Every structure is written in C-alpha cells, then in structure tokens.
C-alpha cells in the first residue's frame, strides 16, 4: 500500500471503526475491499473509493481486497480487469488478496438451494414486464407472484434444471421470498438468479447458464472473505436491509457491516458510465484514456501525478451526503504537486522568429539554466543561445496598450530568461501586414547583470530557432463549458461540450526536452504544466499534453459573467 502524505482526518466511518475496535467487534480486525465491476474504466469517483478503502486498511493495519464483481458476462472482459489493476497500482495501492465474485459461483449456488430448502426462495415464471407490474410502486404495495407458493421440491427441481440449461433466457428467475408489501421496494421478493444461456464469461467460460444478481452476490462475497466494513456509495443505502437479510437467512457467523458514504460529483464533467461511454462511442473524445476524460486512465495519460489525486480525495473528505466538488480544487492539488516536483523548461507555443543582428551568425552559446528555482537538488542544464531565436507571438506588441505592458515592443527592451537583454529595432511584415519576424539587437554586457543606466522590467521565455526541436503541443482544458452539463431537463448534455477543450499547437521546445521519457512532467515556463504523451509521442515527433495551467483562468472568466 502507499505511504500517506499526511495524517488523515477523522470522519464518521473512522469513528464507527474506532468504536468497533473499542468494543472488540470482529476481534479488533479491520478488513475492507474495493469491488469494481469489470465492465468499463474507472474514473475519479472510483479514486475516492479506492483511497478510502485502501487508506482505512492501511491506517488500521488491516487488509483490503480487490474483488471484481463479475456477474454480468455480456458486459465484462479481461481488458477491464487489467485496466482496473493498473489504475489501483498507479494510485499507489496494493491489495491483500485478489478475488472474483465468479470464484464463489459454486458456493452461491449452494446457498441458493439452502434458501429454497428453508422456504426463503422460489422459482418465478413471470416475465420481466409482469414482474414490474406485480412489484407495486413507492406508494402502493406489490402483489404476490402466482408462483410464490410452489413447493420446496418443485423449486429445487426447477432451479436445478435452470442450472442444467434447460430453459430459455428470461423464462424463469429465482427470487427471494421476503415481503411484497414492504415499504422498501428492494425487499419485494428480489431476483437472485437469472438465465443467461450461451454467455461467455471471462473467467468461467460457458460453465454457467445462470448468473447471480449483485445484491445477492455482494454480501455473501463480503462474508466469505471476512470483510468487516463494507463501504459503498449512498445509492446502496436502501439495499442495506437486503444485504443484512441474506446474511441472516444464511446464518453467517461473520456479518460484515455495510456503511454508505456520499459519492463524488465534480463540476465541468460527467461521471455517468452511460455518458462516458457515449463520449467515446460518438467520437467526442479519442478513447477512454483521452486526457480530457475523468477516467483514471485519462488523468494518468494527461500527466496528473497520482499523489495529487490522493491529496484531492483526502481534501474532499468523506460525508454522509452527496455533493458537488469544485474542479478548481482538483486542479489546485495538481498544481501544488507539480510546482514542487516538475523541473522547468522552455517551450514556445506560438513561435515568432527573432533575428539578433549584432550576434555572430556562427556562434552557439550554452547558457546555464536551473531546473527548479526553489530546489537546487534538481540541478541545472544548458540551453543553446543563437543568433536566431523564437519568442511567443503573444510576447510582442508593436504598440503597447499601456505603461504596464512588460513584454517586448518596438524600440523597447526585454530580458530573455537565463540570457541577455534584447531590443526590438525593426518589425518585418508580409504582404498582408502580418508580423513575421523581429529584428533585434542584444546587449552583451547583460548576461546575469542589469544594463547600465536603465531598468528592464519584463522577462520572457525563448527557444533557439536553429537548435530548438519542433513539437506538437496539446492544450487540454475542461471537457465541458458549464459546471453542470445538461443541468436542465430540456437541454442535451452534449450541447455543453467545450469546443476549446483541445487546441493543438505546433511549437518549438528546447533541445533538453527532445528525449524526455513518456510520462515525464515539466513546467513550461510562463505556459503551464505539461507531460510527454505516453501514446503518441515518439523520439522524432515529441507530443506534450498540458496537464493544467499555471493559474485558474476559469475563475477570471466566472468573475466577468
């Protein structure tokens, strides 16, 4: 498991666990689990659950299992299993044991027969439509199925024939016999098993023509694994009586406790698996690991440090109610992590050529540059200075707007980062009147020194035009342009997609970046934090993803609105 960055504040779950330990419950043991269904990629919401379950196990010297709740063979695959394992490990955690719900299929089947023999389960022939009709509503009780009073012998026979694959899909189900008048709809004879003939399971193949339901499987899996505290999100609160009912009827000596916490909702994104799937299938993003996606794979590819995600999860805390978290908090966690850890470098995103006319044409000067202004241990590098350089087009204005402008202007001076003071003497324009080149001069006495008799306020970054390396720079931004995409019923959430969520630039980077390893993170001075793309970047064609800007530019936009 990971080493936590700071002491974890208490919350209501930890208070429950503290009291359980004090009372000697479970023999003082703490055992949790993270139980994803392998039917897709994990997202930032799952990261909260991962940090919670593994973090509690670590802090209480307990255990945390990774269990795949794989009871839907049509939707699950080994691809998702491996992706989930990679995500958990990337976040910094290691599980005590790895299990699949399908590991327990034989025991689950035997427990189902036990319920039948106890008169607590029956085979029902109602169609799904009829079952919904019989179920009732929130204000009206349900009605008993006409098959509810089948004998134990008949139910056992039919269930065993279901197991043998005799019946077509949807023709029969096994239901728990509880209370069709219960105010909790989940207790109105829920389905335990359904028929799925011909489905190929990623673990068991075609061995099983019937599959158990989640509510039945989950609590039993917890009990079999000796889980003490089964932590889940708030939507399962109404399922807790059913969770406990199964454990009571099957008389498990060890009873896990289900505890619900508020799920993570975050501004400017969607976490619905359906919507995320549609983003991918409809081509709004390049895939599940698109750096704009809130998936852990997307965050990893974008360049987010795992410690920033853990810090974010710690800061939002654990509550008993759902809420919406500002995405600015996540972005600030990322900035804080990268400010301390990311070496500095220079890259020009919108190149404008500068010719320093009084600098020798064949001269290449290697200027020393610190890799981090606050951390000498990161060392230094050299950047080549040549007669021709690139500056960012936004760092020049022929006529400054006011006296506060601190960049380069015609007849004005500016300091080049780690280099000399230069003066713009002439502007070269094309036939359309567009600026294509600046003709400048440099002061050779200003390397590491202020010019005599005058004060230069501005400092800008640059890259050698002859030694710099072309690179694709992908400026990623928030995927949606509003905090609550599709917030109104009459508006499709897709209408809120941010058309500027990806802007591709053809920039120039300093030579030291050309061989940077995939995933390596840097601060491009004055531009933001960037990472080498792990998928598309090659030694001959580097690609950098913007992880996050240097400051929250969206806050300024919000102030104007």
C-alpha positions as CSV (number, residue, x, y, z in Angstrom):
1,X,0.0,0.0,0.0
2,X,1.0,3.6,-0.4
3,X,2.6,5.8,2.1
4,X,0.1,8.5,3.0
5,X,1.3,12.1,2.6
6,X,-0.3,13.5,5.8
7,X,-2.3,12.3,8.7
8,X,-5.8,11.5,7.7
9,X,-8.6,13.5,9.4
10,X,-11.3,11.5,11.1
11,X,-14.7,11.0,9.6
12,X,-17.9,9.2,10.5
13,X,-16.6,5.9,9.0
14,X,-13.4,6.0,11.1
15,X,-15.5,6.9,14.2
16,X,-17.6,3.7,13.6
17,X,-14.4,1.6,13.1
18,X,-12.8,3.2,16.2
19,X,-15.9,2.2,18.3
20,X,-15.9,-1.3,16.8
21,X,-12.3,-1.8,17.8
22,X,-13.0,-0.5,21.3
23,X,-15.9,-2.9,21.6
24,X,-13.8,-5.8,20.3
25,X,-16.0,-6.4,17.3
26,X,-14.6,-8.7,14.7
27,X,-11.8,-9.4,17.1
28,X,-10.4,-5.9,16.5
29,X,-9.8,-6.7,12.8
30,X,-10.4,-4.2,10.0
31,X,-10.9,-5.7,6.6
32,X,-12.1,-3.7,3.6
33,X,-12.4,-4.3,-0.1
34,X,-12.6,-2.4,-3.4
35,X,-15.2,-4.2,-5.5
36,X,-15.5,-2.8,-9.1
37,X,-17.4,-4.4,-11.8
38,X,-15.0,-5.1,-14.8
39,X,-17.4,-3.5,-17.3
40,X,-15.5,-0.3,-18.1
41,X,-12.7,2.0,-17.0
42,X,-12.5,3.6,-13.5
43,X,-13.0,7.3,-13.1
44,X,-12.1,10.0,-10.5
45,X,-15.2,8.9,-8.4
46,X,-13.8,5.4,-8.1
47,X,-10.5,7.0,-7.0
48,X,-12.3,8.3,-3.9
49,X,-13.5,4.8,-3.0
50,X,-10.0,3.3,-3.7
51,X,-8.3,5.8,-1.4
52,X,-11.0,5.3,1.2
53,X,-10.9,1.5,1.3
54,X,-7.2,1.1,0.9
55,X,-6.4,4.0,3.2
56,X,-8.5,2.7,6.0
57,X,-7.0,-0.7,5.7
58,X,-3.5,0.8,5.9
59,X,-4.2,3.1,8.8
60,X,-5.7,0.4,10.9
61,X,-3.1,-2.3,10.0
62,X,-5.9,-4.2,8.3
63,X,-6.4,-5.7,4.9
64,X,-8.0,-4.6,1.7
65,X,-9.0,-7.0,-1.1
66,X,-9.5,-6.2,-4.7
67,X,-12.6,-8.1,-5.8
68,X,-14.1,-8.0,-9.3
69,X,-17.9,-8.2,-9.1
70,X,-18.3,-10.1,-12.3
71,X,-21.8,-11.3,-12.6
72,X,-22.7,-9.7,-15.9
73,X,-20.8,-11.8,-18.5
74,X,-22.0,-9.8,-21.6
75,X,-20.5,-6.5,-20.4
76,X,-17.3,-7.7,-18.7
77,X,-13.9,-8.5,-20.0
78,X,-10.3,-9.3,-19.1
79,X,-9.3,-5.9,-20.7
80,X,-11.2,-4.1,-18.0
81,X,-9.8,-6.3,-15.3
82,X,-6.3,-5.5,-16.2
83,X,-7.1,-1.8,-16.6
84,X,-8.5,-1.6,-13.1
85,X,-5.5,-3.3,-11.6
86,X,-3.2,-0.8,-13.4
87,X,-5.3,2.1,-12.1
88,X,-5.2,0.9,-8.5
89,X,-1.5,0.3,-8.6
90,X,-0.9,3.7,-10.3
91,X,-2.7,5.4,-7.4
92,X,-0.2,3.8,-5.1
93,X,-2.0,0.9,-3.6
94,X,-1.6,-2.9,-3.5
95,X,-4.3,-5.3,-2.5
96,X,-4.1,-8.0,0.1
97,X,-5.9,-10.6,-2.0
98,X,-7.4,-10.6,-5.5
99,X,-10.8,-12.3,-5.9
100,X,-13.6,-12.6,-8.4
101,X,-17.2,-12.9,-7.5
102,X,-17.2,-15.7,-10.0
103,X,-14.8,-17.6,-7.7
104,X,-17.8,-18.1,-5.5
105,X,-20.3,-19.3,-8.1
106,X,-20.4,-22.9,-6.7
107,X,-20.9,-21.6,-3.1
108,X,-23.5,-19.1,-4.2
109,X,-25.4,-21.8,-6.0
110,X,-25.4,-24.0,-2.8
111,X,-26.5,-21.1,-0.7
112,X,-29.4,-20.5,-3.1
113,X,-30.5,-24.1,-2.7
114,X,-30.2,-23.6,1.1
115,X,-32.7,-20.7,0.8
116,X,-35.0,-22.8,-1.3
117,X,-35.0,-25.6,1.3
118,X,-35.7,-23.0,4.0
119,X,-38.7,-21.8,2.1
120,X,-37.0,-18.4,1.5
121,X,-36.6,-18.6,-2.3
122,X,-38.8,-19.7,-5.2
123,X,-38.6,-20.0,-9.0
124,X,-40.9,-17.5,-10.7
125,X,-42.2,-17.7,-14.3
126,X,-43.4,-14.1,-14.5
127,X,-42.0,-12.1,-17.5
128,X,-39.9,-9.0,-16.7
129,X,-42.9,-6.8,-17.7
130,X,-45.3,-8.8,-15.4
131,X,-42.8,-8.7,-12.6
132,X,-42.7,-4.9,-12.8
133,X,-46.5,-4.8,-12.7
134,X,-46.6,-7.1,-9.7
135,X,-43.9,-5.1,-7.9
136,X,-46.1,-2.1,-7.0
137,X,-44.9,1.4,-6.5
138,X,-43.4,3.6,-3.8
139,X,-47.0,4.3,-2.6
140,X,-48.7,1.0,-3.4
141,X,-47.7,-2.5,-2.1
142,X,-46.8,-5.2,-4.5
143,X,-48.7,-8.4,-5.2
144,X,-47.6,-11.9,-4.6
145,X,-46.4,-13.8,-7.7
146,X,-48.8,-16.7,-8.6
147,X,-45.6,-18.9,-8.4
148,X,-44.7,-17.8,-4.9
149,X,-46.2,-20.8,-3.1
150,X,-44.5,-23.5,-5.1
151,X,-43.3,-26.4,-3.0
152,X,-39.7,-26.7,-1.9
153,X,-39.4,-29.9,-4.1
154,X,-40.7,-28.1,-7.2
155,X,-38.5,-25.1,-6.7
156,X,-35.4,-27.3,-6.2
157,X,-36.2,-29.2,-9.3
158,X,-36.8,-26.1,-11.4
159,X,-33.7,-24.4,-10.1
160,X,-31.6,-27.4,-10.8
161,X,-33.0,-27.5,-14.4
162,X,-32.2,-23.8,-14.7
163,X,-28.6,-24.7,-13.7
164,X,-28.6,-27.5,-16.3
165,X,-29.5,-25.0,-19.1
166,X,-33.0,-26.4,-19.9
167,X,-34.9,-23.2,-20.0
168,X,-34.5,-20.2,-22.4
169,X,-33.3,-16.8,-21.3
170,X,-35.9,-14.7,-19.4
171,X,-38.3,-17.6,-18.9
172,X,-37.6,-18.1,-15.2
173,X,-35.8,-16.5,-12.3
174,X,-35.1,-17.4,-8.8
175,X,-36.5,-14.9,-6.3
176,X,-36.0,-14.4,-2.6
177,X,-39.3,-14.7,-0.6
178,X,-39.4,-11.7,1.7
179,X,-42.3,-9.3,1.7
180,X,-44.2,-7.9,-1.3
181,X,-45.8,-5.3,0.9
182,X,-42.5,-3.9,2.2
183,X,-42.2,-0.1,2.0
184,X,-38.7,-0.8,0.7
185,X,-39.1,-1.9,-2.9
186,X,-35.8,-3.7,-2.7
187,X,-37.3,-6.2,-0.3
188,X,-40.2,-7.1,-2.5
189,X,-39.0,-10.6,-3.5
190,X,-35.9,-9.5,-5.4
191,X,-34.4,-11.7,-8.1
192,X,-31.5,-13.8,-7.0
193,X,-30.6,-15.7,-10.3
194,X,-31.4,-15.1,-13.9
195,X,-30.8,-17.3,-17.0
196,X,-28.0,-16.3,-19.4
197,X,-27.5,-19.3,-21.7
198,X,-24.6,-19.1,-24.2
199,X,-23.0,-16.1,-22.4
200,X,-19.2,-16.5,-22.3
201,X,-17.8,-15.4,-19.0
202,X,-14.2,-14.0,-18.9
203,X,-13.4,-16.3,-16.0
204,X,-15.8,-19.3,-16.2
205,X,-16.4,-19.5,-19.9
206,X,-19.8,-21.3,-20.6
207,X,-19.8,-23.3,-17.4
208,X,-22.8,-21.4,-16.0
209,X,-26.1,-20.8,-17.8
210,X,-27.4,-18.9,-14.8
211,X,-25.9,-15.9,-13.0
212,X,-26.5,-14.5,-9.6
213,X,-27.6,-10.9,-9.0
214,X,-25.4,-8.2,-7.5
215,X,-27.4,-7.8,-4.3
216,X,-27.2,-11.5,-3.5
217,X,-23.6,-11.9,-4.6
218,X,-22.0,-8.9,-2.9
219,X,-23.0,-9.5,0.7
220,X,-22.1,-13.2,0.5
221,X,-18.7,-12.4,-1.1
222,X,-18.0,-10.0,1.7
223,X,-18.9,-12.6,4.3
224,X,-16.8,-15.3,2.7
225,X,-13.8,-13.0,2.6
226,X,-14.1,-11.9,6.2
227,X,-14.8,-8.3,5.3
228,X,-15.6,-6.3,8.4
229,X,-16.7,-2.9,6.9
230,X,-18.3,-2.9,3.5
231,X,-18.0,0.7,2.3
232,X,-20.2,1.7,-0.6
233,X,-21.8,4.9,-2.0
234,X,-25.1,6.3,-0.9
235,X,-27.3,4.8,-3.6
236,X,-26.9,1.5,-1.9
237,X,-28.4,2.7,1.4
238,X,-31.8,1.3,0.5
239,X,-30.2,-2.0,-0.3
240,X,-28.7,-2.4,3.2
241,X,-31.7,-4.3,4.6
242,X,-31.5,-6.8,1.8
243,X,-27.7,-7.1,2.4
244,X,-28.4,-7.9,6.0
245,X,-31.4,-10.2,5.2
246,X,-29.3,-12.6,3.1
247,X,-26.6,-12.8,5.8
248,X,-29.2,-13.5,8.5
249,X,-31.1,-16.2,6.5
250,X,-27.9,-18.0,5.6
251,X,-26.8,-17.7,9.2
252,X,-23.2,-16.5,8.5
253,X,-21.2,-16.5,11.7
254,X,-19.3,-13.4,10.4
255,X,-21.5,-10.4,9.5
256,X,-19.9,-7.6,7.6
257,X,-21.3,-4.1,8.2
258,X,-22.4,-2.1,5.2
259,X,-21.7,1.7,5.6
260,X,-22.7,4.2,2.9
261,X,-20.9,7.4,2.1
262,X,-21.6,10.3,-0.3
263,X,-20.4,9.7,-3.9
264,X,-18.1,12.2,-5.7
265,X,-19.7,14.6,-8.2
266,X,-17.4,17.1,-9.8
267,X,-18.0,20.3,-11.8
268,X,-17.5,20.6,-15.5
269,X,-17.6,16.8,-16.1
270,X,-19.9,13.8,-16.2
271,X,-19.2,10.5,-14.3
272,X,-22.2,8.5,-15.6
273,X,-20.9,5.3,-17.2
274,X,-23.5,5.7,-19.9
275,X,-22.5,9.2,-20.7
276,X,-18.8,8.4,-20.6
277,X,-19.4,5.5,-23.0
278,X,-21.3,7.8,-25.4
279,X,-18.5,10.3,-25.3
280,X,-16.2,7.6,-26.6
281,X,-18.6,5.8,-29.0
282,X,-19.8,9.1,-30.5
283,X,-16.2,10.3,-31.1
284,X,-16.3,13.4,-28.8
285,X,-13.1,12.1,-27.4
286,X,-10.4,9.8,-28.7
287,X,-11.0,7.0,-26.3
288,X,-11.3,6.0,-22.6
289,X,-7.8,7.4,-22.0
290,X,-8.3,10.7,-23.7
291,X,-6.7,13.3,-21.4
292,X,-9.9,15.2,-21.2
293,X,-11.8,12.2,-19.7
294,X,-12.3,11.9,-16.0
295,X,-11.2,8.3,-16.1
296,X,-8.1,7.4,-14.1
297,X,-6.5,6.3,-17.4
298,X,-7.3,9.7,-18.9
299,X,-5.9,11.5,-15.8
300,X,-2.8,9.3,-16.0
301,X,-2.2,10.0,-19.7
302,X,-2.8,13.7,-19.2
303,X,0.1,13.7,-16.8
304,X,-1.7,14.1,-13.4
305,X,0.5,12.9,-10.6
306,X,-1.1,10.1,-8.5
307,X,-0.2,11.9,-5.3
308,X,-2.3,14.9,-6.4
309,X,-5.3,12.6,-6.9
310,X,-4.8,11.1,-3.4
311,X,-4.4,14.6,-2.0
312,X,-7.7,15.6,-3.7
313,X,-9.5,12.7,-2.3
314,X,-8.2,13.5,1.2
315,X,-9.2,17.1,1.0
316,X,-12.8,16.5,-0.1
317,X,-13.3,14.1,2.8
318,X,-16.0,11.6,3.5
319,X,-19.5,12.6,4.2
320,X,-23.0,11.1,4.6
321,X,-24.5,13.1,1.8
322,X,-23.8,13.6,-1.9
323,X,-22.3,16.9,-3.0
324,X,-20.6,18.6,-5.9
325,X,-16.9,19.4,-5.6
326,X,-15.4,22.3,-7.5
327,X,-13.0,21.1,-10.2
328,X,-10.7,24.0,-9.2
329,X,-9.8,22.0,-6.1
330,X,-8.6,19.1,-8.2
331,X,-6.6,21.5,-10.4
332,X,-5.1,23.2,-7.4
333,X,-4.0,19.9,-6.0
334,X,-2.3,19.1,-9.3
335,X,-0.6,22.5,-9.4
336,X,0.7,22.2,-5.9
337,X,2.2,18.8,-6.6
338,X,3.8,19.8,-9.8
339,X,5.1,23.1,-8.5
340,X,7.3,21.1,-6.2
341,X,8.2,18.2,-8.4
342,X,8.2,19.3,-12.0
343,X,11.5,20.6,-13.5
344,X,11.3,23.8,-15.5
345,X,11.9,24.1,-19.2
346,X,11.2,26.5,-22.1
347,X,8.8,25.9,-25.0
348,X,7.4,28.4,-27.4
349,X,3.8,27.5,-28.4
350,X,3.2,30.3,-31.0
351,X,6.7,30.9,-32.5
352,X,7.7,34.3,-33.7
353,X,11.2,34.5,-35.2
354,X,13.7,37.0,-33.7
355,X,16.9,37.7,-35.5
356,X,19.6,39.3,-33.3
357,X,21.5,41.2,-35.8
358,X,24.6,42.1,-33.7
359,X,25.1,38.5,-32.6
360,X,27.6,36.4,-34.6
361,X,25.9,34.1,-37.1
362,X,28.0,31.0,-36.3
363,X,28.1,31.4,-32.6
364,X,26.3,29.0,-30.2
365,X,26.4,29.9,-26.6
366,X,25.4,27.3,-23.9
367,X,23.7,29.3,-21.1
368,X,23.2,27.7,-17.7
369,X,19.6,27.3,-16.5
370,X,18.4,26.0,-13.2
371,X,15.9,23.1,-13.4
372,X,13.9,24.4,-10.4
373,X,14.1,27.8,-8.9
374,X,13.4,26.5,-5.3
375,X,15.2,23.2,-5.4
376,X,18.9,23.2,-6.1
377,X,19.0,19.4,-5.8
378,X,17.2,19.2,-9.2
379,X,20.4,20.5,-10.8
380,X,20.8,22.5,-13.9
381,X,21.0,22.2,-17.7
382,X,22.3,24.4,-20.5
383,X,20.2,26.0,-23.2
384,X,21.7,26.9,-26.6
385,X,21.6,30.6,-27.5
386,X,21.9,31.5,-31.2
387,X,21.5,34.5,-33.5
388,X,18.0,33.4,-34.4
389,X,15.5,32.5,-31.7
390,X,11.8,32.1,-31.3
391,X,9.7,34.0,-28.8
392,X,6.0,33.6,-28.2
393,X,3.8,35.7,-30.5
394,X,1.9,36.9,-27.5
395,X,5.1,38.4,-26.0
396,X,5.3,41.1,-28.6
397,X,3.2,44.2,-29.4
398,X,4.2,46.8,-31.8
399,X,2.3,49.4,-29.8
400,X,1.9,48.6,-26.2
401,X,-1.6,49.2,-24.7
402,X,-0.3,51.0,-21.6
403,X,2.7,51.6,-19.4
404,X,2.1,48.3,-17.5
405,X,3.0,46.2,-20.5
406,X,6.1,44.2,-19.6
407,X,6.9,42.4,-22.8
408,X,8.7,43.3,-26.0
409,X,7.7,46.3,-28.0
410,X,9.1,48.1,-31.0
411,X,12.0,50.2,-29.7
412,X,11.6,48.5,-26.3
413,X,13.7,46.2,-24.3
414,X,13.1,42.9,-22.5
415,X,15.2,40.3,-20.8
416,X,15.4,36.8,-22.2
417,X,15.1,34.1,-19.5
418,X,18.6,33.0,-18.4
419,X,20.0,35.2,-21.2
420,X,20.6,38.7,-22.4
421,X,18.6,41.9,-22.7
422,X,17.4,42.5,-26.3
423,X,15.9,45.5,-28.0
424,X,13.4,45.4,-30.9
425,X,14.7,47.7,-33.6
426,X,12.6,46.7,-36.6
427,X,9.4,44.8,-37.5
428,X,9.2,42.6,-40.7
429,X,5.7,42.1,-42.1
430,X,4.3,40.1,-45.0
431,X,2.1,41.4,-47.8
432,X,-1.0,41.1,-45.6
433,X,0.6,43.4,-43.0
434,X,1.1,40.5,-40.6
435,X,4.3,40.4,-38.4
436,X,6.5,37.5,-39.5
437,X,9.9,38.5,-37.9
438,X,11.5,40.8,-35.5
439,X,14.9,42.4,-36.0
440,X,16.6,42.9,-32.7
441,X,19.9,43.7,-31.0
442,X,21.4,42.4,-27.8
443,X,23.4,44.0,-25.0
444,X,26.4,41.7,-24.5
445,X,27.0,43.1,-21.0
446,X,23.7,42.0,-19.6
447,X,24.2,38.2,-19.2
448,X,23.4,37.8,-15.5
449,X,23.7,41.5,-15.0
450,X,21.4,44.5,-15.2
451,X,22.0,47.0,-18.0
452,X,23.8,50.3,-17.1
453,X,21.6,53.3,-16.5
454,X,18.2,51.7,-17.4
455,X,15.8,49.3,-15.9
456,X,14.3,46.4,-17.8
457,X,11.1,45.1,-16.2
458,X,10.0,42.2,-18.4
459,X,11.4,38.7,-18.7
460,X,10.2,36.4,-21.5
461,X,11.0,32.8,-22.5
462,X,12.5,31.8,-25.8
463,X,14.0,28.8,-27.7
464,X,16.8,28.7,-30.3
465,X,15.4,28.7,-33.8
466,X,18.3,26.5,-35.1
467,X,18.7,24.2,-32.1
468,X,15.2,24.0,-30.9
469,X,13.0,20.9,-31.6
470,X,9.6,21.1,-33.3
471,X,6.9,19.5,-31.1
472,X,3.1,19.1,-31.0
473,X,1.6,20.8,-28.0
474,X,-1.9,19.7,-27.0
475,X,-3.6,22.3,-24.8
476,X,-6.2,20.3,-22.9
477,X,-8.9,22.1,-21.0
478,X,-12.2,21.3,-19.2
479,X,-14.3,19.0,-21.3
480,X,-17.5,21.0,-20.6
481,X,-18.0,24.7,-20.6
482,X,-20.6,24.8,-17.8
483,X,-20.3,23.4,-14.2
484,X,-23.4,21.2,-14.5
485,X,-23.5,19.7,-18.1
486,X,-27.1,19.1,-19.2
487,X,-28.4,20.6,-15.9
488,X,-31.8,21.5,-17.3
489,X,-34.2,18.8,-18.5
490,X,-34.8,20.5,-21.8
491,X,-31.1,20.6,-22.7
492,X,-28.9,17.8,-24.0
493,X,-25.7,17.5,-22.0
494,X,-23.7,17.2,-25.2
495,X,-24.6,20.8,-26.0
496,X,-22.4,21.8,-23.1
497,X,-19.2,20.3,-24.5
498,X,-16.4,22.8,-24.6
499,X,-15.3,23.3,-28.2
500,X,-11.9,24.6,-26.9
501,X,-11.3,21.5,-24.7
502,X,-8.4,20.6,-27.1
503,X,-6.3,23.0,-29.1
504,X,-3.3,21.6,-30.9
505,X,-0.3,23.9,-31.4
506,X,2.9,23.3,-33.4
507,X,5.5,24.7,-31.1
508,X,9.3,24.6,-30.5
509,X,10.9,23.1,-27.4
510,X,14.4,23.5,-26.0
511,X,16.7,20.6,-27.0
512,X,16.8,19.1,-23.5
513,X,13.2,18.1,-23.9
514,X,13.6,16.1,-27.1
515,X,14.5,12.8,-25.4
516,X,12.2,13.2,-22.4
517,X,10.7,9.9,-21.4
518,X,7.0,9.2,-21.9
519,X,5.0,10.5,-19.0
520,X,7.8,12.9,-17.9
521,X,6.3,16.1,-16.4
522,X,7.6,19.7,-16.8
523,X,6.6,23.2,-16.2
524,X,6.9,25.1,-19.4
525,X,7.9,28.5,-18.0
526,X,5.1,31.0,-18.2
527,X,2.8,28.5,-20.0
528,X,1.7,25.7,-17.7
529,X,2.5,22.2,-16.7
530,X,3.0,19.6,-19.4
531,X,3.7,15.9,-19.8
532,X,5.1,13.8,-22.6
533,X,2.2,11.9,-24.1
534,X,2.5,8.1,-23.4
535,X,0.7,7.0,-26.5
536,X,1.5,9.3,-29.5
537,X,4.9,10.8,-28.6
538,X,8.0,9.4,-30.3
539,X,11.7,10.4,-30.2
540,X,11.4,12.0,-33.6
541,X,8.0,13.6,-33.0
542,X,7.5,14.6,-29.4
543,X,4.0,15.3,-28.2
544,X,3.3,17.2,-25.0
545,X,-0.1,17.4,-23.1
546,X,-1.0,20.3,-21.0
547,X,-1.8,19.0,-17.6
548,X,-3.0,22.2,-16.0
549,X,-2.5,25.9,-16.4
550,X,-0.3,27.9,-14.1
551,X,-3.3,29.6,-12.5
552,X,-7.0,29.2,-12.5
553,X,-8.1,31.1,-15.7
554,X,-11.7,30.0,-15.3
555,X,-12.1,31.9,-12.1
556,X,-11.5,35.1,-14.0
557,X,-14.0,34.1,-16.7
558,X,-16.6,33.4,-14.0
559,X,-16.0,36.9,-12.4
560,X,-16.7,38.6,-15.7
561,X,-20.0,36.7,-16.2
